[in-house]
Amino acid sequence: MKTLTATKARQNLGSWLARAIRGEDIGILFDGKVVALRPVEVYSEDYALMEYGMAPEAMKRVEKNVLKKLTAEKAHAWNGNAESLRG
């Protein structure tokens, strides 16, 4: 494992992240402990639950309210396409 200080890691963070993604063991020393850099899977289905502690029913209510506000403001949902940003 390559271990470095937080200051050294910050100076070339992109390189260290790329190396970690390629499978290298990278550790950063912080507050007397080693923190490992490793890629992880992010699951969007449970993001609200993990990030905010929201149950699926609560998330459905939030989604409904947000969509209602978007409709009231005549906003359009972005489809991820650059063309749709132009209007």
PyMOL Python script that loads the backbone (N, CA, C, O; Angstrom):
from pymol import cmd

cmd.read_pdbstr("""\
ATOM      1  N   MET A   1       0.840  -1.180   0.000  1.00  0.00           N
ATOM      2  CA  MET A   1       0.000   0.000   0.000  1.00  0.00           C
ATOM      3  C   MET A   1       0.880   1.236   0.000  1.00  0.00           C
ATOM      4  O   MET A   1       1.824   1.346   0.783  1.00  0.00           O
ATOM      5  N   LYS A   2       0.559   2.160  -0.884  1.00  0.00           N
ATOM      6  CA  LYS A   2       1.237   3.447  -0.905  1.00  0.00           C
ATOM      7  C   LYS A   2       0.521   4.340   0.099  1.00  0.00           C
ATOM      8  O   LYS A   2      -0.683   4.569  -0.016  1.00  0.00           O
ATOM      9  N   THR A   3       1.264   4.846   1.084  1.00  0.00           N
ATOM     10  CA  THR A   3       0.686   5.689   2.121  1.00  0.00           C
ATOM     11  C   THR A   3       1.321   7.068   2.060  1.00  0.00           C
ATOM     12  O   THR A   3       2.541   7.192   1.954  1.00  0.00           O
ATOM     13  N   LEU A   4       0.492   8.103   2.126  1.00  0.00           N
ATOM     14  CA  LEU A   4       0.995   9.464   2.060  1.00  0.00           C
ATOM     15  C   LEU A   4       0.183  10.360   2.981  1.00  0.00           C
ATOM     16  O   LEU A   4      -0.906   9.993   3.422  1.00  0.00           O
ATOM     17  N   THR A   5       0.722  11.534   3.265  1.00  0.00           N
ATOM     18  CA  THR A   5       0.018  12.482   4.123  1.00  0.00           C
ATOM     19  C   THR A   5      -1.114  13.137   3.345  1.00  0.00           C
ATOM     20  O   THR A   5      -1.137  13.095   2.115  1.00  0.00           O
ATOM     21  N   ALA A   6      -2.047  13.740   4.064  1.00  0.00           N
ATOM     22  CA  ALA A   6      -3.162  14.437   3.419  1.00  0.00           C
ATOM     23  C   ALA A   6      -2.642  15.591   2.561  1.00  0.00           C
ATOM     24  O   ALA A   6      -3.163  15.839   1.474  1.00  0.00           O
ATOM     25  N   THR A   7      -1.628  16.288   3.040  1.00  0.00           N
ATOM     26  CA  THR A   7      -1.058  17.404   2.277  1.00  0.00           C
ATOM     27  C   THR A   7      -0.475  16.918   0.966  1.00  0.00           C
ATOM     28  O   THR A   7      -0.709  17.523  -0.081  1.00  0.00           O
ATOM     29  N   LYS A   8       0.280  15.836   1.010  1.00  0.00           N
ATOM     30  CA  LYS A   8       0.891  15.281  -0.202  1.00  0.00           C
ATOM     31  C   LYS A   8      -0.200  14.760  -1.151  1.00  0.00           C
ATOM     32  O   LYS A   8      -0.107  14.951  -2.363  1.00  0.00           O
ATOM     33  N   ALA A   9      -1.211  14.117  -0.611  1.00  0.00           N
ATOM     34  CA  ALA A   9      -2.302  13.590  -1.440  1.00  0.00           C
ATOM     35  C   ALA A   9      -3.035  14.732  -2.145  1.00  0.00           C
ATOM     36  O   ALA A   9      -3.376  14.622  -3.322  1.00  0.00           O
ATOM     37  N   ARG A  10      -3.273  15.818  -1.430  1.00  0.00           N
ATOM     38  CA  ARG A  10      -4.010  16.956  -1.982  1.00  0.00           C
ATOM     39  C   ARG A  10      -3.267  17.579  -3.163  1.00  0.00           C
ATOM     40  O   ARG A  10      -3.905  18.076  -4.091  1.00  0.00           O
ATOM     41  N   GLN A  11      -1.946  17.562  -3.147  1.00  0.00           N
ATOM     42  CA  GLN A  11      -1.152  18.178  -4.202  1.00  0.00           C
ATOM     43  C   GLN A  11      -1.352  17.513  -5.556  1.00  0.00           C
ATOM     44  O   GLN A  11      -1.201  18.158  -6.593  1.00  0.00           O
ATOM     45  N   ASN A  12      -1.693  16.217  -5.554  1.00  0.00           N
ATOM     46  CA  ASN A  12      -1.858  15.497  -6.811  1.00  0.00           C
ATOM     47  C   ASN A  12      -3.013  14.500  -6.686  1.00  0.00           C
ATOM     48  O   ASN A  12      -2.880  13.333  -7.054  1.00  0.00           O
ATOM     49  N   LEU A  13      -4.145  14.976  -6.162  1.00  0.00           N
ATOM     50  CA  LEU A  13      -5.263  14.104  -5.829  1.00  0.00           C
ATOM     51  C   LEU A  13      -5.774  13.326  -7.034  1.00  0.00           C
ATOM     52  O   LEU A  13      -6.079  12.140  -6.912  1.00  0.00           O
ATOM     53  N   GLY A  14      -5.873  13.962  -8.184  1.00  0.00           N
ATOM     54  CA  GLY A  14      -6.361  13.282  -9.381  1.00  0.00           C
ATOM     55  C   GLY A  14      -5.542  12.054  -9.729  1.00  0.00           C
ATOM     56  O   GLY A  14      -6.095  11.022 -10.109  1.00  0.00           O
ATOM     57  N   SER A  15      -4.251  12.157  -9.604  1.00  0.00           N
ATOM     58  CA  SER A  15      -3.367  11.030  -9.892  1.00  0.00           C
ATOM     59  C   SER A  15      -3.592   9.891  -8.909  1.00  0.00           C
ATOM     60  O   SER A  15      -3.639   8.725  -9.303  1.00  0.00           O
ATOM     61  N   TRP A  16      -3.732  10.230  -7.618  1.00  0.00           N
ATOM     62  CA  TRP A  16      -3.953   9.194  -6.608  1.00  0.00           C
ATOM     63  C   TRP A  16      -5.298   8.514  -6.803  1.00  0.00           C
ATOM     64  O   TRP A  16      -5.417   7.301  -6.635  1.00  0.00           O
ATOM     65  N   LEU A  17      -6.316   9.299  -7.160  1.00  0.00           N
ATOM     66  CA  LEU A  17      -7.639   8.713  -7.420  1.00  0.00           C
ATOM     67  C   LEU A  17      -7.586   7.772  -8.617  1.00  0.00           C
ATOM     68  O   LEU A  17      -8.166   6.687  -8.583  1.00  0.00           O
ATOM     69  N   ALA A  18      -6.891   8.183  -9.673  1.00  0.00           N
ATOM     70  CA  ALA A  18      -6.767   7.338 -10.866  1.00  0.00           C
ATOM     71  C   ALA A  18      -6.060   6.031 -10.524  1.00  0.00           C
ATOM     72  O   ALA A  18      -6.452   4.963 -10.994  1.00  0.00           O
ATOM     73  N   ARG A  19      -5.034   6.122  -9.717  1.00  0.00           N
ATOM     74  CA  ARG A  19      -4.306   4.907  -9.324  1.00  0.00           C
ATOM     75  C   ARG A  19      -5.188   3.988  -8.486  1.00  0.00           C
ATOM     76  O   ARG A  19      -5.136   2.767  -8.639  1.00  0.00           O
ATOM     77  N   ALA A  20      -5.997   4.568  -7.600  1.00  0.00           N
ATOM     78  CA  ALA A  20      -6.912   3.765  -6.782  1.00  0.00           C
ATOM     79  C   ALA A  20      -7.958   3.081  -7.657  1.00  0.00           C
ATOM     80  O   ALA A  20      -8.310   1.926  -7.418  1.00  0.00           O
ATOM     81  N   ILE A  21      -8.452   3.783  -8.658  1.00  0.00           N
ATOM     82  CA  ILE A  21      -9.436   3.203  -9.577  1.00  0.00           C
ATOM     83  C   ILE A  21      -8.828   2.029 -10.339  1.00  0.00           C
ATOM     84  O   ILE A  21      -9.514   1.050 -10.630  1.00  0.00           O
ATOM     85  N   ARG A  22      -7.538   2.131 -10.659  1.00  0.00           N
ATOM     86  CA  ARG A  22      -6.853   1.034 -11.367  1.00  0.00           C
ATOM     87  C   ARG A  22      -6.567  -0.154 -10.448  1.00  0.00           C
ATOM     88  O   ARG A  22      -6.063  -1.180 -10.904  1.00  0.00           O
ATOM     89  N   GLY A  23      -6.886  -0.024  -9.162  1.00  0.00           N
ATOM     90  CA  GLY A  23      -6.722  -1.152  -8.258  1.00  0.00           C
ATOM     91  C   GLY A  23      -5.566  -1.045  -7.279  1.00  0.00           C
ATOM     92  O   GLY A  23      -5.366  -1.945  -6.463  1.00  0.00           O
ATOM     93  N   GLU A  24      -4.801   0.035  -7.345  1.00  0.00           N
ATOM     94  CA  GLU A  24      -3.698   0.202  -6.392  1.00  0.00           C
ATOM     95  C   GLU A  24      -4.242   0.510  -5.001  1.00  0.00           C
ATOM     96  O   GLU A  24      -5.259   1.189  -4.860  1.00  0.00           O
ATOM     97  N   ASP A  25      -3.568   0.014  -3.988  1.00  0.00           N
ATOM     98  CA  ASP A  25      -3.930   0.361  -2.613  1.00  0.00           C
ATOM     99  C   ASP A  25      -3.281   1.690  -2.275  1.00  0.00           C
ATOM    100  O   ASP A  25      -2.056   1.810  -2.274  1.00  0.00           O
ATOM    101  N   ILE A  26      -4.103   2.683  -1.989  1.00  0.00           N
ATOM    102  CA  ILE A  26      -3.624   4.018  -1.643  1.00  0.00           C
ATOM    103  C   ILE A  26      -4.195   4.358  -0.274  1.00  0.00           C
ATOM    104  O   ILE A  26      -5.401   4.238  -0.059  1.00  0.00           O
ATOM    105  N   GLY A  27      -3.352   4.776   0.642  1.00  0.00           N
ATOM    106  CA  GLY A  27      -3.788   5.178   1.974  1.00  0.00           C
ATOM    107  C   GLY A  27      -3.346   6.592   2.268  1.00  0.00           C
ATOM    108  O   GLY A  27      -2.235   6.992   1.918  1.00  0.00           O
ATOM    109  N   ILE A  28      -4.217   7.346   2.911  1.00  0.00           N
ATOM    110  CA  ILE A  28      -3.898   8.721   3.287  1.00  0.00           C
ATOM    111  C   ILE A  28      -3.898   8.796   4.813  1.00  0.00           C
ATOM    112  O   ILE A  28      -4.873   8.425   5.467  1.00  0.00           O
ATOM    113  N   LEU A  29      -2.795   9.278   5.363  1.00  0.00           N
ATOM    114  CA  LEU A  29      -2.679   9.442   6.819  1.00  0.00           C
ATOM    115  C   LEU A  29      -3.423  10.700   7.243  1.00  0.00           C
ATOM    116  O   LEU A  29      -3.182  11.786   6.717  1.00  0.00           O
ATOM    117  N   PHE A  30      -4.332  10.540   8.203  1.00  0.00           N
ATOM    118  CA  PHE A  30      -5.066  11.689   8.709  1.00  0.00           C
ATOM    119  C   PHE A  30      -5.426  11.443  10.160  1.00  0.00           C
ATOM    120  O   PHE A  30      -6.034  10.427  10.495  1.00  0.00           O
ATOM    121  N   ASP A  31      -5.057  12.354  11.001  1.00  0.00           N
ATOM    122  CA  ASP A  31      -5.389  12.285  12.426  1.00  0.00           C
ATOM    123  C   ASP A  31      -4.932  10.971  13.057  1.00  0.00           C
ATOM    124  O   ASP A  31      -5.626  10.398  13.896  1.00  0.00           O
ATOM    125  N   GLY A  32      -3.768  10.511  12.645  1.00  0.00           N
ATOM    126  CA  GLY A  32      -3.201   9.300  13.220  1.00  0.00           C
ATOM    127  C   GLY A  32      -3.777   8.000  12.685  1.00  0.00           C
ATOM    128  O   GLY A  32      -3.458   6.925  13.193  1.00  0.00           O
ATOM    129  N   LYS A  33      -4.620   8.087  11.667  1.00  0.00           N
ATOM    130  CA  LYS A  33      -5.235   6.896  11.075  1.00  0.00           C
ATOM    131  C   LYS A  33      -4.976   6.887   9.578  1.00  0.00           C
ATOM    132  O   LYS A  33      -4.667   7.921   8.985  1.00  0.00           O
ATOM    133  N   VAL A  34      -5.105   5.705   8.966  1.00  0.00           N
ATOM    134  CA  VAL A  34      -4.961   5.581   7.519  1.00  0.00           C
ATOM    135  C   VAL A  34      -6.356   5.419   6.919  1.00  0.00           C
ATOM    136  O   VAL A  34      -7.124   4.550   7.329  1.00  0.00           O
ATOM    137  N   VAL A  35      -6.665   6.260   5.952  1.00  0.00           N
ATOM    138  CA  VAL A  35      -7.932   6.199   5.240  1.00  0.00           C
ATOM    139  C   VAL A  35      -7.641   5.693   3.836  1.00  0.00           C
ATOM    140  O   VAL A  35      -6.822   6.270   3.121  1.00  0.00           O
ATOM    141  N   ALA A  36      -8.308   4.616   3.442  1.00  0.00           N
ATOM    142  CA  ALA A  36      -8.044   4.005   2.138  1.00  0.00           C
ATOM    143  C   ALA A  36      -8.885   4.649   1.043  1.00  0.00           C
ATOM    144  O   ALA A  36     -10.047   4.998   1.253  1.00  0.00           O
ATOM    145  N   LEU A  37      -8.274   4.799  -0.130  1.00  0.00           N
ATOM    146  CA  LEU A  37      -9.002   5.241  -1.319  1.00  0.00           C
ATOM    147  C   LEU A  37      -9.391   4.000  -2.109  1.00  0.00           C
ATOM    148  O   LEU A  37      -8.531   3.226  -2.530  1.00  0.00           O
ATOM    149  N   ARG A  38     -10.676   3.820  -2.305  1.00  0.00           N
ATOM    150  CA  ARG A  38     -11.170   2.679  -3.076  1.00  0.00           C
ATOM    151  C   ARG A  38     -12.422   3.084  -3.821  1.00  0.00           C
ATOM    152  O   ARG A  38     -13.237   3.845  -3.299  1.00  0.00           O
ATOM    153  N   PRO A  39     -12.586   2.584  -5.040  1.00  0.00           N
ATOM    154  CA  PRO A  39     -13.845   2.855  -5.745  1.00  0.00           C
ATOM    155  C   PRO A  39     -14.994   2.099  -5.074  1.00  0.00           C
ATOM    156  O   PRO A  39     -14.807   0.992  -4.570  1.00  0.00           O
ATOM    157  N   VAL A  40     -16.165   2.698  -5.072  1.00  0.00           N
ATOM    158  CA  VAL A  40     -17.356   2.065  -4.503  1.00  0.00           C
ATOM    159  C   VAL A  40     -18.519   2.209  -5.479  1.00  0.00           C
ATOM    160  O   VAL A  40     -18.535   3.116  -6.312  1.00  0.00           O
ATOM    161  N   GLU A  41     -19.474   1.320  -5.367  1.00  0.00           N
ATOM    162  CA  GLU A  41     -20.696   1.414  -6.154  1.00  0.00           C
ATOM    163  C   GLU A  41     -21.658   2.361  -5.455  1.00  0.00           C
ATOM    164  O   GLU A  41     -21.784   2.329  -4.231  1.00  0.00           O
ATOM    165  N   VAL A  42     -22.335   3.203  -6.224  1.00  0.00           N
ATOM    166  CA  VAL A  42     -23.358   4.085  -5.686  1.00  0.00           C
ATOM    167  C   VAL A  42     -24.682   3.646  -6.280  1.00  0.00           C
ATOM    168  O   VAL A  42     -24.833   3.565  -7.499  1.00  0.00           O
ATOM    169  N   TYR A  43     -25.625   3.369  -5.423  1.00  0.00           N
ATOM    170  CA  TYR A  43     -26.938   2.907  -5.864  1.00  0.00           C
ATOM    171  C   TYR A  43     -27.935   4.043  -5.718  1.00  0.00           C
ATOM    172  O   TYR A  43     -28.256   4.453  -4.602  1.00  0.00           O
ATOM    173  N   SER A  44     -28.421   4.546  -6.829  1.00  0.00           N
ATOM    174  CA  SER A  44     -29.337   5.685  -6.776  1.00  0.00           C
ATOM    175  C   SER A  44     -30.674   5.310  -6.158  1.00  0.00           C
ATOM    176  O   SER A  44     -31.373   6.183  -5.642  1.00  0.00           O
ATOM    177  N   GLU A  45     -31.051   4.032  -6.195  1.00  0.00           N
ATOM    178  CA  GLU A  45     -32.344   3.625  -5.654  1.00  0.00           C
ATOM    179  C   GLU A  45     -32.446   3.904  -4.161  1.00  0.00           C
ATOM    180  O   GLU A  45     -33.521   4.233  -3.661  1.00  0.00           O
ATOM    181  N   ASP A  46     -31.337   3.774  -3.453  1.00  0.00           N
ATOM    182  CA  ASP A  46     -31.395   3.979  -2.009  1.00  0.00           C
ATOM    183  C   ASP A  46     -30.638   5.230  -1.568  1.00  0.00           C
ATOM    184  O   ASP A  46     -30.309   5.369  -0.390  1.00  0.00           O
ATOM    185  N   TYR A  47     -30.357   6.144  -2.503  1.00  0.00           N
ATOM    186  CA  TYR A  47     -29.593   7.339  -2.165  1.00  0.00           C
ATOM    187  C   TYR A  47     -30.296   8.178  -1.098  1.00  0.00           C
ATOM    188  O   TYR A  47     -29.673   8.588  -0.119  1.00  0.00           O
ATOM    189  N   ALA A  48     -31.589   8.432  -1.287  1.00  0.00           N
ATOM    190  CA  ALA A  48     -32.330   9.266  -0.329  1.00  0.00           C
ATOM    191  C   ALA A  48     -32.347   8.621   1.049  1.00  0.00           C
ATOM    192  O   ALA A  48     -32.232   9.303   2.066  1.00  0.00           O
ATOM    193  N   LEU A  49     -32.490   7.307   1.072  1.00  0.00           N
ATOM    194  CA  LEU A  49     -32.493   6.608   2.355  1.00  0.00           C
ATOM    195  C   LEU A  49     -31.130   6.718   3.033  1.00  0.00           C
ATOM    196  O   LEU A  49     -31.040   7.029   4.221  1.00  0.00           O
ATOM    197  N   MET A  50     -30.082   6.463   2.272  1.00  0.00           N
ATOM    198  CA  MET A  50     -28.731   6.490   2.845  1.00  0.00           C
ATOM    199  C   MET A  50     -28.311   7.909   3.234  1.00  0.00           C
ATOM    200  O   MET A  50     -27.723   8.116   4.296  1.00  0.00           O
ATOM    201  N   GLU A  51     -28.612   8.881   2.378  1.00  0.00           N
ATOM    202  CA  GLU A  51     -28.148  10.244   2.605  1.00  0.00           C
ATOM    203  C   GLU A  51     -29.015  10.994   3.620  1.00  0.00           C
ATOM    204  O   GLU A  51     -28.495  11.731   4.457  1.00  0.00           O
ATOM    205  N   TYR A  52     -30.328  10.806   3.545  1.00  0.00           N
ATOM    206  CA  TYR A  52     -31.241  11.598   4.361  1.00  0.00           C
ATOM    207  C   TYR A  52     -32.098  10.771   5.316  1.00  0.00           C
ATOM    208  O   TYR A  52     -32.876  11.335   6.086  1.00  0.00           O
ATOM    209  N   GLY A  53     -31.970   9.450   5.281  1.00  0.00           N
ATOM    210  CA  GLY A  53     -32.770   8.604   6.151  1.00  0.00           C
ATOM    211  C   GLY A  53     -34.234   8.543   5.752  1.00  0.00           C
ATOM    212  O   GLY A  53     -35.098   8.295   6.593  1.00  0.00           O
ATOM    213  N   MET A  54     -34.521   8.767   4.469  1.00  0.00           N
ATOM    214  CA  MET A  54     -35.907   8.790   3.994  1.00  0.00           C
ATOM    215  C   MET A  54     -36.371   7.393   3.605  1.00  0.00           C
ATOM    216  O   MET A  54     -35.674   6.668   2.895  1.00  0.00           O
ATOM    217  N   ALA A  55     -37.538   7.034   4.071  1.00  0.00           N
ATOM    218  CA  ALA A  55     -38.158   5.770   3.678  1.00  0.00           C
ATOM    219  C   ALA A  55     -38.743   5.935   2.278  1.00  0.00           C
ATOM    220  O   ALA A  55     -38.997   7.062   1.853  1.00  0.00           O
ATOM    221  N   PRO A  56     -38.961   4.841   1.554  1.00  0.00           N
ATOM    222  CA  PRO A  56     -39.509   4.938   0.194  1.00  0.00           C
ATOM    223  C   PRO A  56     -40.822   5.723   0.108  1.00  0.00           C
ATOM    224  O   PRO A  56     -41.040   6.452  -0.860  1.00  0.00           O
ATOM    225  N   GLU A  57     -41.693   5.584   1.107  1.00  0.00           N
ATOM    226  CA  GLU A  57     -42.965   6.316   1.080  1.00  0.00           C
ATOM    227  C   GLU A  57     -42.734   7.820   1.177  1.00  0.00           C
ATOM    228  O   GLU A  57     -43.391   8.602   0.490  1.00  0.00           O
ATOM    229  N   ALA A  58     -41.798   8.218   2.030  1.00  0.00           N
ATOM    230  CA  ALA A  58     -41.481   9.638   2.175  1.00  0.00           C
ATOM    231  C   ALA A  58     -40.875  10.173   0.887  1.00  0.00           C
ATOM    232  O   ALA A  58     -41.179  11.294   0.480  1.00  0.00           O
ATOM    233  N   MET A  59     -40.024   9.388   0.243  1.00  0.00           N
ATOM    234  CA  MET A  59     -39.413   9.823  -1.013  1.00  0.00           C
ATOM    235  C   MET A  59     -40.469  10.008  -2.096  1.00  0.00           C
ATOM    236  O   MET A  59     -40.375  10.935  -2.900  1.00  0.00           O
ATOM    237  N   LYS A  60     -41.473   9.133  -2.124  1.00  0.00           N
ATOM    238  CA  LYS A  60     -42.549   9.279  -3.109  1.00  0.00           C
ATOM    239  C   LYS A  60     -43.315  10.577  -2.884  1.00  0.00           C
ATOM    240  O   LYS A  60     -43.690  11.248  -3.845  1.00  0.00           O
ATOM    241  N   ARG A  61     -43.551  10.937  -1.617  1.00  0.00           N
ATOM    242  CA  ARG A  61     -44.245  12.197  -1.315  1.00  0.00           C
ATOM    243  C   ARG A  61     -43.409  13.390  -1.749  1.00  0.00           C
ATOM    244  O   ARG A  61     -43.934  14.347  -2.317  1.00  0.00           O
ATOM    245  N   VAL A  62     -42.102  13.334  -1.481  1.00  0.00           N
ATOM    246  CA  VAL A  62     -41.207  14.421  -1.889  1.00  0.00           C
ATOM    247  C   VAL A  62     -41.212  14.555  -3.410  1.00  0.00           C
ATOM    248  O   VAL A  62     -41.320  15.661  -3.939  1.00  0.00           O
ATOM    249  N   GLU A  63     -41.095  13.431  -4.107  1.00  0.00           N
ATOM    250  CA  GLU A  63     -41.088  13.455  -5.563  1.00  0.00           C
ATOM    251  C   GLU A  63     -42.384  14.067  -6.096  1.00  0.00           C
ATOM    252  O   GLU A  63     -42.352  14.881  -7.018  1.00  0.00           O
ATOM    253  N   LYS A  64     -43.503  13.684  -5.530  1.00  0.00           N
ATOM    254  CA  LYS A  64     -44.801  14.211  -5.961  1.00  0.00           C
ATOM    255  C   LYS A  64     -44.860  15.728  -5.758  1.00  0.00           C
ATOM    256  O   LYS A  64     -45.317  16.457  -6.638  1.00  0.00           O
ATOM    257  N   ASN A  65     -44.393  16.203  -4.587  1.00  0.00           N
ATOM    258  CA  ASN A  65     -44.403  17.638  -4.305  1.00  0.00           C
ATOM    259  C   ASN A  65     -43.474  18.416  -5.230  1.00  0.00           C
ATOM    260  O   ASN A  65     -43.820  19.507  -5.683  1.00  0.00           O
ATOM    261  N   VAL A  66     -42.313  17.869  -5.508  1.00  0.00           N
ATOM    262  CA  VAL A  66     -41.365  18.543  -6.405  1.00  0.00           C
ATOM    263  C   VAL A  66     -41.948  18.635  -7.813  1.00  0.00           C
ATOM    264  O   VAL A  66     -41.883  19.686  -8.450  1.00  0.00           O
ATOM    265  N   LEU A  67     -42.515  17.538  -8.293  1.00  0.00           N
ATOM    266  CA  LEU A  67     -43.118  17.561  -9.628  1.00  0.00           C
ATOM    267  C   LEU A  67     -44.286  18.543  -9.693  1.00  0.00           C
ATOM    268  O   LEU A  67     -44.482  19.208 -10.710  1.00  0.00           O
ATOM    269  N   LYS A  68     -45.055  18.635  -8.618  1.00  0.00           N
ATOM    270  CA  LYS A  68     -46.173  19.581  -8.554  1.00  0.00           C
ATOM    271  C   LYS A  68     -45.660  21.019  -8.658  1.00  0.00           C
ATOM    272  O   LYS A  68     -46.228  21.836  -9.382  1.00  0.00           O
ATOM    273  N   LYS A  69     -44.580  21.320  -7.928  1.00  0.00           N
ATOM    274  CA  LYS A  69     -43.993  22.669  -7.983  1.00  0.00           C
ATOM    275  C   LYS A  69     -43.415  22.966  -9.366  1.00  0.00           C
ATOM    276  O   LYS A  69     -43.546  24.082  -9.868  1.00  0.00           O
ATOM    277  N   LEU A  70     -42.777  21.970  -9.980  1.00  0.00           N
ATOM    278  CA  LEU A  70     -42.237  22.167 -11.320  1.00  0.00           C
ATOM    279  C   LEU A  70     -43.346  22.501 -12.312  1.00  0.00           C
ATOM    280  O   LEU A  70     -43.186  23.381 -13.157  1.00  0.00           O
ATOM    281  N   THR A  71     -44.461  21.801 -12.206  1.00  0.00           N
ATOM    282  CA  THR A  71     -45.590  22.037 -13.092  1.00  0.00           C
ATOM    283  C   THR A  71     -46.156  23.440 -12.862  1.00  0.00           C
ATOM    284  O   THR A  71     -46.460  24.152 -13.819  1.00  0.00           O
ATOM    285  N   ALA A  72     -46.296  23.832 -11.606  1.00  0.00           N
ATOM    286  CA  ALA A  72     -46.832  25.153 -11.278  1.00  0.00           C
ATOM    287  C   ALA A  72     -45.933  26.266 -11.800  1.00  0.00           C
ATOM    288  O   ALA A  72     -46.422  27.333 -12.172  1.00  0.00           O
ATOM    289  N   GLU A  73     -44.645  26.035 -11.832  1.00  0.00           N
ATOM    290  CA  GLU A  73     -43.696  27.043 -12.303  1.00  0.00           C
ATOM    291  C   GLU A  73     -43.428  26.934 -13.800  1.00  0.00           C
ATOM    292  O   GLU A  73     -42.600  27.663 -14.345  1.00  0.00           O
ATOM    293  N   LYS A  74     -44.130  26.023 -14.455  1.00  0.00           N
ATOM    294  CA  LYS A  74     -43.963  25.787 -15.894  1.00  0.00           C
ATOM    295  C   LYS A  74     -42.525  25.398 -16.245  1.00  0.00           C
ATOM    296  O   LYS A  74     -42.026  25.705 -17.327  1.00  0.00           O
ATOM    297  N   ALA A  75     -41.890  24.728 -15.320  1.00  0.00           N
ATOM    298  CA  ALA A  75     -40.537  24.231 -15.561  1.00  0.00           C
ATOM    299  C   ALA A  75     -40.626  22.887 -16.261  1.00  0.00           C
ATOM    300  O   ALA A  75     -41.619  22.171 -16.131  1.00  0.00           O
ATOM    301  N   HIS A  76     -39.600  22.555 -16.991  1.00  0.00           N
ATOM    302  CA  HIS A  76     -39.542  21.282 -17.683  1.00  0.00           C
ATOM    303  C   HIS A  76     -38.410  20.447 -17.111  1.00  0.00           C
ATOM    304  O   HIS A  76     -37.321  20.952 -16.841  1.00  0.00           O
ATOM    305  N   ALA A  77     -38.681  19.185 -16.935  1.00  0.00           N
ATOM    306  CA  ALA A  77     -37.644  18.284 -16.434  1.00  0.00           C
ATOM    307  C   ALA A  77     -36.530  18.175 -17.470  1.00  0.00           C
ATOM    308  O   ALA A  77     -36.803  18.079 -18.666  1.00  0.00           O
ATOM    309  N   TRP A  78     -35.297  18.188 -17.025  1.00  0.00           N
ATOM    310  CA  TRP A  78     -34.149  18.080 -17.917  1.00  0.00           C
ATOM    311  C   TRP A  78     -33.936  16.621 -18.267  1.00  0.00           C
ATOM    312  O   TRP A  78     -33.903  15.766 -17.383  1.00  0.00           O
ATOM    313  N   ASN A  79     -33.793  16.335 -19.540  1.00  0.00           N
ATOM    314  CA  ASN A  79     -33.633  14.944 -19.975  1.00  0.00           C
ATOM    315  C   ASN A  79     -32.166  14.526 -20.091  1.00  0.00           C
ATOM    316  O   ASN A  79     -31.870  13.430 -20.567  1.00  0.00           O
ATOM    317  N   GLY A  80     -31.253  15.388 -19.660  1.00  0.00           N
ATOM    318  CA  GLY A  80     -29.826  15.068 -19.709  1.00  0.00           C
ATOM    319  C   GLY A  80     -29.180  15.431 -21.011  1.00  0.00           C
ATOM    320  O   GLY A  80     -27.993  15.169 -21.205  1.00  0.00           O
ATOM    321  N   ASN A  81     -29.920  16.023 -21.906  1.00  0.00           N
ATOM    322  CA  ASN A  81     -29.439  16.362 -23.229  1.00  0.00           C
ATOM    323  C   ASN A  81     -29.085  17.855 -23.285  1.00  0.00           C
ATOM    324  O   ASN A  81     -29.851  18.694 -22.811  1.00  0.00           O
ATOM    325  N   ALA A  82     -27.948  18.176 -23.852  1.00  0.00           N
ATOM    326  CA  ALA A  82     -27.512  19.572 -23.948  1.00  0.00           C
ATOM    327  C   ALA A  82     -28.486  20.418 -24.774  1.00  0.00           C
ATOM    328  O   ALA A  82     -28.680  21.600 -24.488  1.00  0.00           O
ATOM    329  N   GLU A  83     -29.086  19.825 -25.778  1.00  0.00           N
ATOM    330  CA  GLU A  83     -30.042  20.556 -26.617  1.00  0.00           C
ATOM    331  C   GLU A  83     -31.232  21.055 -25.793  1.00  0.00           C
ATOM    332  O   GLU A  83     -31.737  22.150 -26.043  1.00  0.00           O
ATOM    333  N   SER A  84     -31.677  20.277 -24.830  1.00  0.00           N
ATOM    334  CA  SER A  84     -32.841  20.672 -24.044  1.00  0.00           C
ATOM    335  C   SER A  84     -32.539  21.884 -23.151  1.00  0.00           C
ATOM    336  O   SER A  84     -33.469  22.550 -22.693  1.00  0.00           O
ATOM    337  N   LEU A  85     -31.267  22.181 -22.898  1.00  0.00           N
ATOM    338  CA  LEU A  85     -30.905  23.352 -22.106  1.00  0.00           C
ATOM    339  C   LEU A  85     -31.085  24.632 -22.898  1.00  0.00           C
ATOM    340  O   LEU A  85     -31.243  25.702 -22.309  1.00  0.00           O
ATOM    341  N   ARG A  86     -31.065  24.550 -24.191  1.00  0.00           N
ATOM    342  CA  ARG A  86     -31.167  25.738 -25.047  1.00  0.00           C
ATOM    343  C   ARG A  86     -32.596  26.242 -25.180  1.00  0.00           C
ATOM    344  O   ARG A  86     -32.820  27.335 -25.700  1.00  0.00           O
ATOM    345  N   GLY A  87     -33.552  25.470 -24.722  1.00  0.00           N
ATOM    346  CA  GLY A  87     -34.894  25.988 -24.699  1.00  0.00           C
ATOM    347  C   GLY A  87     -35.851  25.313 -25.562  1.00  0.00           C
ATOM    348  O   GLY A  87     -37.021  25.693 -25.602  1.00  0.00           O
TER     349      GLY A  87
END
""", "prot")
cmd.dss("prot")
cmd.show_as("cartoon", "prot")
cmd.util.cbc("prot")
cmd.orient("prot")
